[in-house]
Amino acid sequence: MNGPVLIGKVLVAPGERRIINLPVARLYTHADLSMPVEVVNGRRDGPRLFVSAAIHGDELNGVEIIRRLLRHSSLKRLHGTLIAVPVVNVHGLLHRSRYLPDRRDLNRSFPGNDHGSLAARIANLFMREIVANSTHGIDLHTGAVHRDNLPQVRANLHEQETRVLAEAFGTPVLINADLRDGSLREAAAEFGIPMLLYEAGEALRFDEVAIRVGLRGVLNVMRSLGMLPKVKRKEPRVKPVIAQGSSWVRAPESGILWSSLTLGARVSKGDVIGRIAAPLMNREYVVAAPADGILIGRTHLPLVYEGEALFHVARFQRVAAVAEQVEALQQLEPAQHLEGETD
């Protein structure tokens, strides 16, 4: 038998499913505000996985991924516990902002403390109530405003268990990302918790392919952990490839950017991947690829300043293999319902 889970002074018994509202700082109108958490506690013992989204309040794909995850029929056979937090940065979501009202980045404020800034207090609450109750974690992100990311998983791939879960997730690109000071990944690592960060899409936008890949990835991880029964696959599994490195290509001059490249495009060193020009000038500034690789991130805003990050290129030993996996991924058709999802 599984054990009970205590979050926010609410005890969730084995076989129960409860929504818990963790109080966070009130609005300046004195209206109450809370961080919503849904706990699905299986009857049988198993890992405790937290899945979180909207640590940056304008990153919405993860909110929809978690909504669909909680409706998935396979949760009826759950081993262990799923702790779902669709909106961590509630203040940011209300203001359609990446940041908290004090302009702090919540994902640079962990582990936080209960007497610090608003960001530090929310980070401390999340660590105390969510991370401390978990054995594994997945954090869902998108690119920033006007910046799009190819579906990818970032994790500490030197850690064997984390690497196995990252490969199970099923994105074509894995990035062995260093831990950043103040990030949730760094704080979770201090607790000894293997954690993945999924990046896909753009802030303030829903991307159906990114959502479907993310939902499938979370379910794949849960199956890998033994939390859900394994299923027979109807389609080939995406074989992830670890990037040897990545770099942002920056604007050589201010002006208006033109580029026809799409995410997942294969580029060769020296290729012209964009051009920048001023509205009333004939002169163009060429933006060239720094290395052979795959485009995993790009800006969608044509108005750019000198030094601004424009394209994110990842380098691989087998660029062609990654390109094939990306192409297969991008052929996913939008759908309102996924197999196994309940109405």
For each residue, the residues with C-beta under 8 A, 3 or more apart:
1: 14 43 44 45
2: 14 41 42 43 44 45 46 79 80 81
3: 14 45
4: 11 12 13 14 41
5: 11 12 39 41 48 81 83 133
6: 9 10 11 12 133
7: 10 12 20 22 37 39 83 129 130 133
8: 20 21 22 37 129
9: 6
10: 6 7 18 20
11: 4 5 6
12: 4 5 6 7 16 17 18 20 39 41 81
13: 4 16 41
14: 1 2 3 4 41 42 43 44
15: 41 42 43
16: 12 13 39 41
17: 12 38 39 40 41
18: 10 12 38 39 41
19: 36 37 38
20: 7 8 10 12 36 37 38 39
21: 8 34 35 36 37
22: 7 8 34 35 36 37 125 129
23: 32 33 34
24: 33 34 35 90 91 121 122 125
25: 33 91 118 121 122
26: 29 30 31 32 33
27: 30 31 33
28:
29: 26
30: 26 27
31: 26 27
32: 23 26
33: 23 24 25 26 27 90 91
34: 21 22 23 24 90
35: 21 22 24 85 87 88 90 122 125 126
36: 19 20 21 22 85 86 87
37: 7 8 19 20 21 22 83 84 85 129 130
38: 17 18 19 20 70 83 84 86
39: 5 7 12 16 17 18 20 81 82 83 84
40: 17 70 75 78 81 82 84
41: 2 4 5 12 13 14 15 16 17 18 81
42: 2 14 15 46 77 78 79 80 81 82 227
43: 1 2 14 15
44: 1 2 14 78 79 80
45: 1 2 3 79 80
46: 2 42 78 79 80 81 225 226 227
47: 80 81 135 136 225 226 227
48: 5 80 81 83 133 134 135 136
49: 80 81 82 83 134 135 136 137 138 221 222 225 227
50: 83 84 85 130 131 133 134 136 137 138
51: 65 66 69 82 83 84 85 137 138 139 140 218
52: 55 62 84 85 86 88 126 130 137 138 139 140 184
53: 59 61 62 63 65 66 85 86 87 88 139 140 141
54: 57 59 60 62 63 86 87 88 89 92 93
55: 52 59 88 89 106 107 139 141 184
56: 59 89 92 98 99 105 106 107 141 142 203
57: 54 87 89 90 91 92 93 94 95 96 97 98 99 100
58: 92 93 96 97 98 145 203 204
59: 53 54 55 56 62 98 140 141 142 203
60: 54 63 64 142 203 204 205 206
61: 53 64 65 140 142 200 201 205 206 207 210 211 214
62: 52 53 54 59 65 66 86 139 140 141 142 198 214
63: 53 54 60 66 67 86 87
64: 60 61 67 68 206 211
65: 51 53 61 62 68 69 140 211 214 215 218
66: 51 53 62 63 69 70 84 85 86 140
67: 63 64 70 71 86
68: 64 65 71 72 211 215 338 341
69: 51 65 66 72 75 82 84 215 218 219
70: 38 40 66 67 75 84
71: 67 68 341 342 343
72: 68 69 75 215 219 338 340 341 342
73: 76 340 341 342
74: 77 78 219 228 229 340
75: 40 69 70 72 78 82 228
76: 73
77: 42 74 228 229
78: 40 42 44 46 74 75 81 82 227 228
79: 2 42 44 45 46 226 227 228
80: 2 42 44 45 46 47 48 49 225 226 227
81: 2 5 12 39 40 41 42 46 47 48 49 78 133
82: 39 40 42 49 51 69 75 78 222 227
83: 5 7 37 38 39 48 49 50 51 130 133 134
84: 37 38 39 40 50 51 52 66 69 70
85: 35 36 37 50 51 52 53 66 88 126 130
86: 36 38 52 53 54 62 63 66 67
87: 35 36 53 54 57 63 90 93
88: 35 52 53 54 55 85 106 122 126
89: 54 55 56 57 92 93 100 106 122
90: 24 33 34 35 57 87 93 94
91: 24 25 33 57 94 95 100 101 118
92: 54 56 57 58 89 95 96 97 98 99 100 106
93: 54 57 58 87 89 90 96
94: 57 90 91
95: 57 91 92 101
96: 57 58 92 93 204
97: 57 58 92 100
98: 56 57 58 59 92 105 144 145 203
99: 56 57 92 102 103 104 105 106
100: 57 89 91 92 97 103 104 105 106 118 119 122
101: 91 95 118
102: 99 117 118 119
103: 99 100
104: 99 100 108 109 117 118 119
105: 56 98 99 100 108 109 119
106: 55 56 88 89 92 99 100 109 119 122 123
107: 55 56 110 180 182 183 184
108: 104 105 180 181 182 183
109: 104 105 106 112 117 119 120 122 123 182
110: 107 123 126 127 182 183 184 186 187
111: 123 124 127 187 190
112: 109 116 119 120 121 122 123 124 125 126 127
113: 116 120 121 124
114: 121 124 125
115: 121
116: 112 113 119 120 121 124
117: 102 104 109 120 121
118: 25 91 100 101 102 104 121 122
119: 100 102 104 105 106 109 112 116 122 123
120: 109 112 113 116 117 123 124
121: 24 25 112 113 114 115 116 117 118 124 125
122: 24 25 35 88 89 100 106 109 112 118 119 125 126
123: 106 109 110 111 112 119 120 126 127 184 187
124: 111 112 113 114 116 120 121 127 128
125: 22 24 35 112 114 121 122 128 129
126: 35 52 85 88 110 112 122 123 129 130 131 184
127: 110 111 112 123 124 130 131 132 187 191
128: 124 125 131 132
129: 7 8 22 37 125 126 132 133
130: 7 37 50 52 83 85 126 127 133 134
131: 50 126 127 128 134 137 184 187 188 191 193
132: 127 128 129 191
133: 5 6 7 48 50 81 83 129 130
134: 48 49 50 83 130 131 137 193
135: 47 48 49 193
136: 47 48 49 50 165 193 194 195 221 225
137: 49 50 51 52 131 134 184 188 193 194 195 196
138: 49 50 51 52 195 196 197 198 218 221
139: 51 52 53 55 62 184 185 195 196 197 198
140: 51 52 53 59 61 62 65 66 198 214
141: 53 55 56 59 62 197 198 199 200
142: 56 59 60 61 62 149 199 200 201 202 203 205 207 210
143: 147 148 149 199 201 202 203 297
144: 98 147 202 203
145: 58 98 202 203 204
146: 202 299 300 301
147: 143 144 202 203 297 298 299 300 309
148: 143 201 202 207 263 297 298 299 300
149: 142 143 152 199 200 201 202 263 296 297 312
150: 172 173 200 263 264 294 295 296 297 326
151: 171 172 173 198 199 200 209 210 213 214 329
152: 149 171 172 173 174 175 198 199 200 296
153: 166 169 171 173 174 175 196 197 198 199 217 240
154: 174 175 177 196 197 199
155: 159 162 163 165 166 174 175 176 177 185 195 196 197
156: 159 162 176 177 179 185 189
157: 162 163 166 174 176 242
158: 163 176
159: 155 156 162 163 194
160: 163 164
161: 164 165 194
162: 155 156 157 159 165 166 194 195 196
163: 155 157 158 159 160 166 167
164: 160 161 167 168 224
165: 136 155 161 162 168 169 194 196 221 224 225
166: 153 155 157 162 163 169 174 196 240
167: 163 164 174 240
168: 164 165 220 221 223 224
169: 153 165 166 196 198 217 218 220 221 240
170: 213 216 217 220 237 238 240
171: 151 152 153 174 198 200 213 217 238 240 329
172: 150 151 152 238 239 240 241 322 325 326 328 329
173: 150 151 152 153 240 241 243 294 296 314 322 326
174: 152 153 154 155 157 166 167 171 240 241 242 243
175: 152 153 154 155 242 243 246 314
176: 155 156 157 158 242 243
177: 154 155 156 185 197
178:
179: 156 183 185 186 189
180: 107 108 183 185 186
181: 108 186
182: 107 108 109 110 186
183: 107 108 110 179 180 186 187
184: 52 55 107 110 123 126 131 137 139 187 188 195
185: 139 155 156 177 179 180 188 189 195 197
186: 110 179 180 181 182 183 189 190
187: 110 111 123 127 131 183 184 190 191
188: 131 137 184 185 191 193 195
189: 156 179 185 186 192 193 195
190: 111 186 187
191: 127 131 132 187 188
192: 189
193: 131 134 135 136 137 188 189
194: 136 137 159 161 162 165
195: 136 137 138 139 155 162 184 185 188 189
196: 137 138 139 153 154 155 162 165 166 169 221
197: 138 139 141 153 154 155 177 185
198: 62 138 139 140 141 151 152 153 169 171 214 217
199: 141 142 143 149 151 152 153 154
200: 61 141 142 149 150 151 152 171 207 210 213 214
201: 61 142 143 148 149 205 206 207 210 211
202: 142 143 144 145 146 147 148 149 205 207 300
203: 56 58 59 60 98 142 143 144 145 147
204: 58 60 96 145
205: 60 61 142 201 202
206: 60 61 64 201 211
207: 61 142 148 200 201 202 210 211
208: 211 212 334 335
209: 151 212 213 329 330 332 334
210: 61 142 151 200 201 207 213 214
211: 61 64 65 68 201 206 207 208 214 215
212: 208 209 215 216 332 334 335 338
213: 151 170 171 200 209 210 216 217 329 332
214: 61 62 65 140 151 198 200 210 211 217 218
215: 65 68 69 72 211 212 218 219 338
216: 170 212 213 219 220 338
217: 153 169 170 171 198 213 214 220 221
218: 51 65 69 138 169 214 215 221 222
219: 69 72 74 215 216 222 223 228
220: 168 169 170 216 217 223 224
221: 49 136 138 165 168 169 196 217 218 224 225
222: 49 82 218 219 225 227 228
223: 168 219 220 226 227 228 229 230 231
224: 164 165 168 220 221
225: 46 47 49 80 136 165 221 222
226: 46 47 79 80 223
227: 42 46 47 49 78 79 80 82 222 223
228: 74 75 77 78 79 219 222 223
229: 74 77 223
230: 223
231: 223
232:
233: 236 237
234:
235:
236: 233 328
237: 170 233
238: 170 171 172 325 328 329
239: 172 321 325
240: 153 166 167 169 170 171 172 173 174 325
241: 172 173 174 316 318 321 322 325
242: 157 174 175 176 316
243: 173 174 175 176 246 296 314 315 316
244: 315 316 317
245: 314 315
246: 175 243 293 296 312 313 314 315
247: 290 291 312 313 315
248: 297 309 310 311 312 313
249: 273 287 288 289 290 309 310 311 312 313
250: 307 308 309 310
251: 254 255 257 276 285 287 304 305 306 307 308 310
252: 276 285 286 287 306
253: 276 285 306
254: 251 276 278 304 305 306
255: 251 276 277 278 281 285 304
256: 276 277 278 279 302 303 304
257: 251 274 275 276 287 299 301 302 303 304 310
258: 274 275 276 277 302
259: 273 274 275 287 298 310 311
260:
261: 265 267 273 274 295 298 311
262: 265 295
263: 148 149 150 295 296 297 298
264: 150 294 295 296 323 326 327 329 330
265: 261 262 294 295
266: 293 294 295 319 320 323
267: 261 271 273 289 292 293 294 295 313
268: 271 289 292
269: 289 290 291 292
270: 288 289
271: 267 268 288 289
272: 275 286 287 288
273: 249 259 261 267 287 288 289 295 311
274: 257 258 259 261 286 287 310 311
275: 257 258 259 272 284 285 286 287
276: 251 252 253 254 255 256 257 258 284 285 287 304
277: 255 256 258 281 282 283 284 285
278: 254 255 256 281 283
279: 256
280:
281: 255 277 278
282: 277
283: 277 278
284: 275 276 277
285: 251 252 253 255 275 276 277
286: 252 272 274 275
287: 249 251 252 257 259 272 273 274 275 276 310 311
288: 249 270 271 272 273
289: 249 267 268 269 270 271 273 292 293 311 313
290: 247 249 269 313
291: 247 269 313 315
292: 267 268 269 289 315 319
293: 246 266 267 289 313 314 315 316 319
294: 150 173 264 265 266 267 313 314 316 319 322 323 326
295: 150 261 262 263 264 265 266 267 273 298 311 312 313
296: 149 150 152 173 243 246 263 264 312 313 314
297: 143 147 148 149 150 248 263 311 312
298: 147 148 259 261 263 295 310 311 312
299: 146 147 148 257 304 308 309 310 311
300: 146 147 148 202
301: 146 257 304
302: 256 257 258
303: 256 257
304: 251 254 255 256 257 276 299 301 308 310
305: 251 254 308
306: 251 252 253 254
307: 250 251
308: 250 251 299 304 305
309: 147 248 249 250 299 312
310: 248 249 250 251 257 259 274 287 298 299 304
311: 248 249 259 261 273 274 287 289 295 297 298 299
312: 149 246 247 248 249 295 296 297 298 309
313: 246 247 248 249 267 289 290 291 293 294 295 296
314: 173 175 243 245 246 293 294 296
315: 243 244 245 246 247 291 292 293
316: 241 242 243 244 293 294 319 321 322
317: 244
318: 241 321 322
319: 266 292 293 294 316 322 323
320: 266 323 324
321: 239 241 316 318 324 325
322: 172 173 241 294 316 318 319 325 326
323: 264 266 294 319 320 326 327
324: 320 321 327 328
325: 172 238 239 240 241 321 322 328 329
326: 150 172 173 264 294 322 323 329 330
327: 264 323 324 330 331
328: 172 236 238 324 325 331
329: 151 171 172 209 213 238 264 325 326 332
330: 209 264 326 327
331: 327 328
332: 209 212 213 329
333:
334: 208 209 212
335: 208 212 338
336:
337: 341 343
338: 68 72 212 215 216 335 341
339:
340: 72 73 74
341: 68 71 72 73 337 338
342: 71 72 73
343: 71 337
